[in-house]
Amino acid sequence: MLITRRLEFSASYRNASGATLGHNWELEVTLAGPVDGETGMLIDLKDLKSVIEREVEVPVVRYETVY
């Protein structure tokens, strides 16, 4: 089974001259694996969202905001 989660997010920052710049991001994560017999799911989408936010979205937004 395959499952894909698509997220869109934005980040902005000020460059050295003080101008505000921004970027839009799109991310697709696809997981493959067997369906859990107990839950009937490959993964709980809340868990997948938490991993994506922690590992990708927060670091990118933090980088874009700080630098």
Summary of the structure (lengths in Angstrom):
residues: 67
radius of gyration: 16.2
end to end distance: 39.5
largest distance: 56.6
contacts: 142
relative contact order: 0.27
helix: 33%
strand: 39%
